[in-house]
Amino acid sequence: MSKSSFTIKKKNDRKSLTADIRDHVVYSLSKEAEAANERDMGKALSLALRDRLVERMIQTRDRYRNVKAKRMYYFSIEYLLGRCLGNSLCNMELLDLCEDIFKDMGYDLDEVRASERDPALGNGGLGRLAACFLDSLATLDMPGCGYGIHYEYGLFRQSIHDGYQKELADYWMMEGMPLQLERPDQAVIIPLYGKVVNTVTPDGDYLPMWMDWDDIIGVPYDIPIVGYGGKTVNYLRLFAARASQNFDMEIFNHGDYIRAVQRKVESEMVSKVLYPTESVSFGKELRLVQEYFLVACGLRDITRRFLAQNDDFDEFASYVAIQLNDTHPALTVVELMRFLVDEKRIQWGKAWEITRATCAYTNHTLLPEALEQWSVSLLEKVLPRHLQIIYEINKRFLKKVAAKYPGDSEKVRRMSLVTESGSKKVRMANLAVIGSHSVNGVSALHSKLVKTRLFPDFYELEPGKFNNKTNGVTPRRWLLKSNPVLARLLTDAVGKEWITDLSVLKRLDAYAQDSEFKALFMKAKRENKVRLGNFIHSTLSINVSPDSIFDIQAKRIHEYKRQLLNVLHIMHMYIQIVDHGNEPLSPRTFIFAGKAAPGYWEAKQIIKLIHSVADVVNNNPRTKDLLKVAFIPDYRVSLAEKIIPACDLSEQISTAGTEASGTGNMKFAMNGALTIGTYDGANIEMLEEVGEDNFYLFGLRQEEVEQTLTAHSYRPREVYNNSFEIRQVLGAILENRFSPDDHDLFRWIVDKLLAENEQYMHLADFQSYINTQGMVDKDYASKQLWAQKAILNTARMGKFSTDRTMQEYAEGIWNIKSIKG
């Protein structure tokens, strides 16, 4: 066991922590304690905590260095961290102590923590998964850190006006982030644009020279990531773009001060905004620059760190593992080749061997439109040397393919990095596959489809590199911290071990028939429902009953996630009550949350539809005590922490074969919600774990969807003609029943649902969906049965901890080990 020479000085006792908080109020914030508000106290607490995290971060670094540990670097274009203060206090086991300290000082710790803004560094499951991975790596004492971009503005804050989504700027850094550390001493220079001049060495070897490039500076900011128990503190390193002196001096010398400042602003745009629009040329160029900026900054930092302890790049892959989180960092393959070949003068074959042994790629989507392609002309403009390298990689690779499959020109065409039809584009997913030693999907079904549907040619060529790593979530954030009332009950029942070994919750199986435990479990659920209900009332002025079924769909708004199917069911229930007098056994509160991409018209119209339906349902006296609909705006991690513990029924209803994994499904079930879902993504494995009796499965399977759509045999009008319920619901839309003041507002929905081969097959699954919802209604009416099912969902979610996921990555892909203190 290795030890650091660094000594921890900051103690975690009441006296030391109180003194440090008071000192930071005075010396860091220049305020008197009596004048400090909750925001000031939050900053002071963050700074006092940061002191302790920095000490442990140094100690962790020394521990890794002492054994020359192999390290994993996670490259992701986004990280959806959530508020960091409370999570760090939770993992340091300081929440209760700080609550007492602040109570003595006259403050409510919850209000102090609420003053922190969510870091707007991501916008969906991809970024939240990355955050969970970092938490688990630190908890497992594994040498792994993240690399990303220090965006100043997030995607957007979502506001709702007259039922329509409006996007507002999310300047999350307005008040700063006390926990982070700026590291200007480790800034890196990043070249862009310019040209390639072909020269030769004195020995006659080809020597390309990338010249006349502009440059920007990448300044790192570190956010400490503490594992549970506080022994290991890794970090997330985010790079902010700054203009270099070289960039401006020539313009300054010509006396054009305004233009010089403009160029400075343009160069710093790289890290200003998360996910710029890709609908215009400038947006696409900026996005490409962002992706290269992330990759180049990360690799310069990694190679600097490597060279501090090594000088032989033959050993690079023995000490460095790089995981590409989807295709956004795929340029890592090319940039590492450029560095090894151009800067280190390593022979091409050896450089390619090192690159492939270092890089691994995780695919997160089966949707063709989500597989990135960059135009050759844009790459030539922004990264001329990299385009040359891409062509060389492609030439050598296709030569190998042609030799393996002589005469099969179609296979060569499909596997090429460059599309030849129309304007030439580079397929980034193909690049990531070719340049990695491992390619994994994120659920069993998804990984199968990666091999058979997405990359069948590559799988045939190299079957051994393809594997599955089913996603998970961290139980620290999503159960221990977000649901303290349930967490205490679980700890009382099975002990604290579940916090770092979620499989321990399997012991709850023995309590599923215990009437007293059932009552306590559902009491905890009701407390969370009351809390969410109060928030809904204060935010939306909608009264909801905690005794109703909280039926929740909280996720990005997208047609494949089928919020529309959910709304069709609400319309069906409304019609059944109002027109036919068929009341449900239990009242139902439908809760939605999620953002639509700014340029995604259909998704934004679905948000409008939800609000229009809510206006009708919530204001009809006939449905007043039976149905409620609420859309909670600006979905984010801190809001998810309120929503998820309160859920009774989790909607995971994507068209089978479209959702790679899902992680919201895991969070809901972990907190005692039952799932209504399709046989898709990780739903399948959740179903296997919790048992069919404790999961509401409906709809077509992936094979049925694929066969039907491939054969062009889906005829939604036939489904419509054969279903009275569907005709009623779509008829209500056409009759403007849910848009009485705006006729034909939603006619497009009917047209789309009835279109031949409608790809998300809403109507094909509708009858199965409403039938299964009827089973939900019946089961919820039996309180003892529902409590049993809810307990078993929590009990059997052990597989879906990112602790398990990280162990599998570490052993199967990265070859890194725990380095305990």
NORQUI-V18728 format. One record per backbone hydrogen bond with DSSP energy under -1.0 kcal/mol. CO is the residue of the C=O (numbers start at 1). NH is the residue of the N-H. E is the energy in kcal/mol with one decimal. If there is no record, write none. Layout:
co=CO nh=NH e=E
co=CO nh=NH e=E
//
This chain:
co=13 nh=17 e=-2.4
co=14 nh=18 e=-2.4
co=15 nh=19 e=-2.1
co=16 nh=20 e=-2.2
co=17 nh=21 e=-2.3
co=18 nh=22 e=-2.4
co=19 nh=23 e=-2.4
co=20 nh=24 e=-2.3
co=21 nh=25 e=-1.8
co=22 nh=26 e=-1.6
co=23 nh=27 e=-3.6
co=24 nh=28 e=-1.4
co=24 nh=29 e=-1.7
co=25 nh=31 e=-2.1
co=32 nh=35 e=-1.5
co=33 nh=36 e=-1.0
co=37 nh=41 e=-2.5
co=38 nh=42 e=-2.2
co=39 nh=43 e=-2.1
co=40 nh=44 e=-2.5
co=41 nh=45 e=-2.5
co=42 nh=46 e=-2.3
co=43 nh=47 e=-2.4
co=44 nh=48 e=-2.3
co=45 nh=49 e=-2.6
co=46 nh=50 e=-2.9
co=47 nh=51 e=-2.0
co=48 nh=52 e=-1.1
co=49 nh=53 e=-2.4
co=50 nh=54 e=-3.1
co=51 nh=55 e=-1.7
co=52 nh=56 e=-1.7
co=53 nh=57 e=-2.3
co=54 nh=58 e=-2.5
co=55 nh=59 e=-2.1
co=56 nh=60 e=-2.3
co=57 nh=61 e=-2.5
co=58 nh=62 e=-2.4
co=59 nh=63 e=-2.0
co=60 nh=64 e=-2.1
co=61 nh=65 e=-2.4
co=62 nh=66 e=-2.6
co=64 nh=69 e=-2.3
co=65 nh=68 e=-1.3
co=71 nh=321 e=-2.3
co=72 nh=145 e=-2.1
co=73 nh=323 e=-2.3
co=74 nh=147 e=-3.0
co=75 nh=325 e=-2.5
co=79 nh=81 e=-1.0
co=84 nh=88 e=-2.5
co=85 nh=89 e=-2.5
co=86 nh=90 e=-2.3
co=87 nh=91 e=-2.4
co=88 nh=92 e=-2.0
co=89 nh=94 e=-3.1
co=90 nh=93 e=-1.2
co=91 nh=229 e=-3.0
co=94 nh=98 e=-2.7
co=95 nh=99 e=-2.2
co=96 nh=100 e=-1.9
co=97 nh=101 e=-2.4
co=98 nh=102 e=-2.6
co=99 nh=103 e=-1.8
co=100 nh=104 e=-2.2
co=101 nh=105 e=-1.3
co=102 nh=107 e=-3.6
co=103 nh=106 e=-1.1
co=108 nh=112 e=-2.2
co=109 nh=113 e=-2.9
co=110 nh=114 e=-1.9
co=113 nh=116 e=-1.7
co=119 nh=121 e=-1.9
co=121 nh=79 e=-2.1
co=124 nh=128 e=-2.1
co=125 nh=129 e=-2.8
co=126 nh=130 e=-1.6
co=127 nh=80 e=-1.5
co=127 nh=131 e=-1.6
co=128 nh=132 e=-2.2
co=129 nh=133 e=-2.5
co=130 nh=134 e=-1.9
co=131 nh=135 e=-1.9
co=132 nh=136 e=-2.2
co=133 nh=137 e=-2.6
co=134 nh=138 e=-2.0
co=135 nh=139 e=-2.1
co=136 nh=140 e=-2.4
co=137 nh=142 e=-2.9
co=138 nh=141 e=-1.3
co=141 nh=819 e=-3.5
co=142 nh=144 e=-1.8
co=143 nh=72 e=-2.6
co=145 nh=74 e=-2.8
co=146 nh=237 e=-3.0
co=147 nh=76 e=-2.0
co=148 nh=239 e=-2.0
co=149 nh=151 e=-1.7
co=153 nh=274 e=-1.9
co=157 nh=168 e=-2.6
co=159 nh=166 e=-3.4
co=161 nh=164 e=-2.0
co=164 nh=161 e=-2.6
co=166 nh=159 e=-2.7
co=168 nh=157 e=-3.2
co=170 nh=154 e=-2.4
co=170 nh=172 e=-1.7
co=171 nh=174 e=-1.6
co=173 nh=176 e=-1.4
co=177 nh=180 e=-1.7
co=181 nh=222 e=-3.0
co=183 nh=186 e=-2.0
co=184 nh=187 e=-1.5
co=188 nh=218 e=-3.1
co=190 nh=216 e=-2.1
co=192 nh=214 e=-2.4
co=195 nh=211 e=-3.3
co=197 nh=209 e=-2.6
co=199 nh=207 e=-3.5
co=201 nh=204 e=-2.3
co=205 nh=201 e=-2.6
co=207 nh=199 e=-1.8
co=209 nh=197 e=-3.1
co=211 nh=195 e=-2.5
co=214 nh=192 e=-2.5
co=216 nh=190 e=-3.2
co=217 nh=242 e=-2.7
co=218 nh=188 e=-2.0
co=219 nh=240 e=-2.7
co=220 nh=183 e=-3.1
co=221 nh=238 e=-3.1
co=222 nh=181 e=-2.4
co=223 nh=236 e=-2.2
co=225 nh=234 e=-2.2
co=227 nh=230 e=-2.3
co=232 nh=227 e=-2.8
co=234 nh=225 e=-2.7
co=235 nh=146 e=-1.4
co=236 nh=223 e=-2.5
co=237 nh=148 e=-2.0
co=238 nh=221 e=-2.8
co=239 nh=150 e=-2.2
co=240 nh=219 e=-3.0
co=242 nh=217 e=-3.4
co=245 nh=249 e=-2.0
co=248 nh=252 e=-2.5
co=249 nh=253 e=-2.6
co=251 nh=256 e=-1.6
co=252 nh=255 e=-2.2
co=255 nh=257 e=-1.4
co=256 nh=260 e=-1.9
co=257 nh=261 e=-2.3
co=258 nh=262 e=-2.3
co=259 nh=263 e=-2.5
co=260 nh=264 e=-1.9
co=261 nh=265 e=-2.4
co=262 nh=266 e=-2.5
co=263 nh=267 e=-2.3
co=264 nh=268 e=-1.7
co=269 nh=272 e=-1.6
co=271 nh=152 e=-1.5
co=272 nh=153 e=-3.3
co=280 nh=284 e=-1.9
co=281 nh=285 e=-2.4
co=282 nh=286 e=-2.6
co=283 nh=287 e=-2.3
co=284 nh=288 e=-2.2
co=285 nh=289 e=-2.4
co=286 nh=290 e=-2.5
co=287 nh=291 e=-2.3
co=288 nh=292 e=-2.3
co=289 nh=293 e=-2.8
co=290 nh=294 e=-2.5
co=291 nh=295 e=-2.0
co=292 nh=296 e=-3.4
co=293 nh=297 e=-2.5
co=294 nh=298 e=-2.2
co=295 nh=299 e=-2.6
co=296 nh=300 e=-2.2
co=297 nh=301 e=-2.0
co=298 nh=302 e=-2.4
co=299 nh=303 e=-2.8
co=300 nh=304 e=-1.9
co=301 nh=305 e=-2.1
co=302 nh=306 e=-2.7
co=303 nh=307 e=-2.6
co=306 nh=309 e=-1.5
co=306 nh=310 e=-1.6
co=312 nh=315 e=-1.9
co=313 nh=316 e=-1.4
co=315 nh=318 e=-1.2
co=316 nh=319 e=-1.4
co=316 nh=320 e=-1.5
co=319 nh=71 e=-2.4
co=321 nh=73 e=-3.0
co=322 nh=360 e=-1.9
co=323 nh=75 e=-2.6
co=324 nh=326 e=-1.5
co=324 nh=362 e=-2.5
co=327 nh=330 e=-2.4
co=329 nh=332 e=-2.3
co=330 nh=333 e=-1.6
co=331 nh=335 e=-3.1
co=332 nh=336 e=-2.6
co=333 nh=337 e=-1.5
co=334 nh=338 e=-2.7
co=335 nh=339 e=-2.5
co=336 nh=340 e=-2.5
co=337 nh=341 e=-3.0
co=338 nh=342 e=-2.5
co=339 nh=344 e=-1.7
co=340 nh=346 e=-2.8
co=347 nh=351 e=-2.6
co=348 nh=352 e=-2.7
co=349 nh=353 e=-1.8
co=350 nh=354 e=-2.3
co=351 nh=355 e=-2.6
co=352 nh=356 e=-2.4
co=353 nh=357 e=-1.8
co=354 nh=358 e=-1.4
co=355 nh=359 e=-2.3
co=358 nh=322 e=-2.5
co=359 nh=437 e=-2.4
co=360 nh=324 e=-3.3
co=361 nh=440 e=-2.2
co=362 nh=326 e=-1.5
co=367 nh=370 e=-1.7
co=368 nh=371 e=-1.5
co=372 nh=428 e=-1.9
co=374 nh=426 e=-3.3
co=375 nh=379 e=-2.3
co=376 nh=380 e=-2.6
co=377 nh=381 e=-1.4
co=378 nh=382 e=-2.6
co=379 nh=383 e=-2.8
co=382 nh=193 e=-2.9
co=383 nh=387 e=-1.9
co=384 nh=388 e=-1.5
co=385 nh=389 e=-1.9
co=386 nh=390 e=-2.6
co=387 nh=391 e=-2.3
co=388 nh=392 e=-2.1
co=389 nh=393 e=-2.9
co=390 nh=394 e=-2.6
co=391 nh=395 e=-2.6
co=392 nh=396 e=-2.2
co=393 nh=397 e=-2.5
co=394 nh=398 e=-3.0
co=395 nh=399 e=-1.6
co=396 nh=400 e=-1.4
co=397 nh=401 e=-2.2
co=398 nh=402 e=-2.9
co=399 nh=403 e=-1.7
co=400 nh=404 e=-1.8
co=401 nh=405 e=-2.7
co=405 nh=408 e=-1.9
co=407 nh=409 e=-1.4
co=408 nh=412 e=-1.7
co=409 nh=413 e=-2.3
co=410 nh=414 e=-2.5
co=411 nh=415 e=-2.1
co=417 nh=427 e=-3.4
co=424 nh=376 e=-2.4
co=425 nh=419 e=-2.8
co=426 nh=374 e=-2.0
co=427 nh=431 e=-1.8
co=428 nh=432 e=-2.4
co=429 nh=433 e=-2.2
co=430 nh=434 e=-2.8
co=431 nh=435 e=-2.4
co=433 nh=436 e=-1.1
co=438 nh=361 e=-2.8
co=439 nh=467 e=-2.2
co=440 nh=363 e=-2.5
co=441 nh=469 e=-1.9
co=442 nh=471 e=-2.3
co=443 nh=447 e=-3.0
co=444 nh=448 e=-1.7
co=445 nh=449 e=-2.4
co=446 nh=450 e=-2.4
co=447 nh=451 e=-1.4
co=448 nh=452 e=-2.2
co=449 nh=453 e=-2.7
co=449 nh=454 e=-2.3
co=450 nh=455 e=-2.8
co=455 nh=459 e=-2.4
co=456 nh=460 e=-2.2
co=457 nh=461 e=-1.7
co=458 nh=462 e=-2.7
co=462 nh=465 e=-1.4
co=463 nh=466 e=-1.2
co=465 nh=439 e=-3.0
co=467 nh=441 e=-1.5
co=473 nh=802 e=-1.5
co=474 nh=478 e=-2.1
co=475 nh=479 e=-1.1
co=475 nh=480 e=-2.6
co=476 nh=481 e=-2.6
co=477 nh=482 e=-1.3
co=479 nh=483 e=-1.5
co=483 nh=487 e=-2.7
co=484 nh=488 e=-2.3
co=485 nh=489 e=-1.2
co=486 nh=490 e=-2.5
co=487 nh=491 e=-2.5
co=488 nh=492 e=-2.3
co=489 nh=493 e=-1.6
co=490 nh=494 e=-2.9
co=491 nh=495 e=-2.1
co=496 nh=499 e=-2.1
co=497 nh=500 e=-1.3
co=497 nh=501 e=-1.3
co=501 nh=504 e=-2.1
co=502 nh=505 e=-1.8
co=503 nh=506 e=-1.9
co=504 nh=507 e=-2.1
co=505 nh=508 e=-2.4
co=506 nh=509 e=-1.9
co=507 nh=510 e=-1.3
co=508 nh=511 e=-2.3
co=509 nh=512 e=-1.1
co=511 nh=514 e=-1.6
co=514 nh=518 e=-2.7
co=515 nh=519 e=-2.1
co=516 nh=520 e=-2.0
co=517 nh=521 e=-2.9
co=518 nh=522 e=-2.6
co=519 nh=523 e=-1.8
co=520 nh=524 e=-2.1
co=521 nh=525 e=-1.9
co=522 nh=526 e=-2.4
co=523 nh=527 e=-2.2
co=524 nh=528 e=-1.8
co=525 nh=529 e=-1.9
co=526 nh=530 e=-2.7
co=527 nh=531 e=-2.1
co=528 nh=532 e=-2.3
co=529 nh=533 e=-2.9
co=530 nh=534 e=-2.5
co=531 nh=535 e=-1.7
co=532 nh=536 e=-2.7
co=533 nh=537 e=-2.3
co=534 nh=538 e=-2.5
co=535 nh=539 e=-2.1
co=536 nh=540 e=-3.3
co=537 nh=541 e=-1.6
co=545 nh=548 e=-1.7
co=549 nh=551 e=-1.1
co=549 nh=589 e=-3.4
co=550 nh=648 e=-2.2
co=550 nh=649 e=-2.3
co=551 nh=591 e=-2.9
co=552 nh=651 e=-2.5
co=553 nh=593 e=-1.6
co=560 nh=655 e=-1.5
co=562 nh=566 e=-1.3
co=563 nh=567 e=-2.1
co=564 nh=568 e=-2.4
co=565 nh=569 e=-1.6
co=566 nh=570 e=-1.8
co=567 nh=571 e=-2.6
co=568 nh=572 e=-2.1
co=569 nh=573 e=-2.7
co=570 nh=574 e=-2.5
co=571 nh=575 e=-2.6
co=572 nh=576 e=-2.4
co=573 nh=577 e=-2.2
co=574 nh=578 e=-2.9
co=575 nh=579 e=-2.4
co=576 nh=582 e=-2.8
co=581 nh=583 e=-1.1
co=587 nh=549 e=-2.8
co=588 nh=628 e=-1.6
co=589 nh=551 e=-2.7
co=590 nh=630 e=-2.7
co=591 nh=553 e=-2.5
co=592 nh=632 e=-2.9
co=593 nh=555 e=-2.2
co=595 nh=557 e=-2.3
co=597 nh=600 e=-2.2
co=599 nh=601 e=-1.1
co=600 nh=604 e=-2.0
co=601 nh=605 e=-2.2
co=602 nh=606 e=-1.8
co=603 nh=607 e=-1.6
co=604 nh=608 e=-1.7
co=605 nh=609 e=-2.5
co=606 nh=610 e=-2.5
co=607 nh=611 e=-1.9
co=608 nh=612 e=-2.4
co=609 nh=613 e=-2.9
co=610 nh=614 e=-2.3
co=611 nh=615 e=-2.3
co=612 nh=616 e=-1.6
co=613 nh=617 e=-3.0
co=614 nh=618 e=-2.8
co=617 nh=620 e=-1.1
co=620 nh=623 e=-1.4
co=623 nh=626 e=-1.7
co=623 nh=627 e=-2.7
co=626 nh=588 e=-3.0
co=628 nh=590 e=-3.2
co=630 nh=592 e=-2.8
co=636 nh=640 e=-2.6
co=637 nh=641 e=-1.9
co=639 nh=642 e=-1.3
co=639 nh=643 e=-2.2
co=640 nh=644 e=-2.7
co=643 nh=646 e=-1.1
co=644 nh=647 e=-1.4
co=648 nh=674 e=-2.9
co=649 nh=552 e=-2.7
co=650 nh=676 e=-2.5
co=652 nh=678 e=-1.6
co=655 nh=658 e=-1.7
co=661 nh=682 e=-2.1
co=663 nh=667 e=-2.0
co=664 nh=668 e=-2.6
co=665 nh=669 e=-1.8
co=666 nh=670 e=-2.5
co=667 nh=671 e=-1.1
co=668 nh=673 e=-1.8
co=669 nh=672 e=-1.9
co=674 nh=650 e=-3.3
co=675 nh=696 e=-3.1
co=676 nh=652 e=-2.6
co=677 nh=698 e=-1.7
co=678 nh=680 e=-2.1
co=680 nh=683 e=-1.6
co=681 nh=684 e=-1.0
co=682 nh=686 e=-2.6
co=683 nh=687 e=-2.8
co=684 nh=688 e=-2.0
co=685 nh=689 e=-1.9
co=686 nh=690 e=-3.0
co=687 nh=691 e=-2.1
co=691 nh=694 e=-1.8
co=692 nh=695 e=-1.3
co=695 nh=697 e=-1.0
co=696 nh=677 e=-2.5
co=701 nh=705 e=-2.5
co=702 nh=706 e=-2.9
co=703 nh=707 e=-2.6
co=704 nh=708 e=-2.2
co=705 nh=709 e=-2.7
co=706 nh=710 e=-2.6
co=707 nh=711 e=-1.9
co=708 nh=713 e=-2.5
co=714 nh=757 e=-1.7
co=715 nh=718 e=-1.1
co=715 nh=719 e=-1.4
co=716 nh=720 e=-2.6
co=717 nh=721 e=-2.6
co=718 nh=722 e=-1.5
co=720 nh=723 e=-1.2
co=723 nh=727 e=-2.1
co=724 nh=728 e=-2.2
co=725 nh=729 e=-2.2
co=726 nh=730 e=-2.8
co=727 nh=731 e=-2.0
co=728 nh=732 e=-2.1
co=729 nh=733 e=-1.6
co=730 nh=734 e=-2.3
co=731 nh=735 e=-2.1
co=732 nh=737 e=-2.7
co=733 nh=736 e=-1.6
co=739 nh=742 e=-1.7
co=742 nh=745 e=-1.6
co=746 nh=749 e=-1.2
co=746 nh=750 e=-1.0
co=747 nh=751 e=-2.4
co=748 nh=752 e=-2.5
co=749 nh=753 e=-2.9
co=750 nh=754 e=-1.8
co=752 nh=755 e=-1.0
co=755 nh=758 e=-1.6
co=758 nh=761 e=-1.8
co=761 nh=765 e=-1.2
co=765 nh=769 e=-2.3
co=766 nh=770 e=-2.6
co=767 nh=771 e=-2.2
co=768 nh=772 e=-2.1
co=769 nh=773 e=-2.3
co=770 nh=774 e=-1.5
co=771 nh=775 e=-1.2
co=772 nh=776 e=-1.9
co=773 nh=777 e=-2.2
co=774 nh=778 e=-2.0
co=775 nh=779 e=-2.7
co=776 nh=780 e=-2.7
co=777 nh=781 e=-1.2
co=779 nh=782 e=-1.2
co=781 nh=783 e=-1.0
co=782 nh=786 e=-2.6
co=783 nh=787 e=-2.4
co=784 nh=788 e=-2.0
co=785 nh=789 e=-2.3
co=786 nh=790 e=-2.6
co=787 nh=791 e=-2.5
co=788 nh=792 e=-2.2
co=789 nh=793 e=-1.7
co=790 nh=794 e=-1.9
co=791 nh=795 e=-2.7
co=792 nh=796 e=-1.7
co=794 nh=797 e=-1.2
co=797 nh=800 e=-1.7
co=800 nh=473 e=-2.0
co=801 nh=805 e=-1.5
co=802 nh=806 e=-3.1
co=803 nh=807 e=-1.7
co=804 nh=808 e=-2.0
co=805 nh=809 e=-2.3
co=806 nh=810 e=-2.9
co=807 nh=811 e=-2.2
co=808 nh=812 e=-2.8
co=809 nh=813 e=-2.5
co=809 nh=814 e=-2.5
co=810 nh=815 e=-1.7
co=810 nh=816 e=-1.0
//
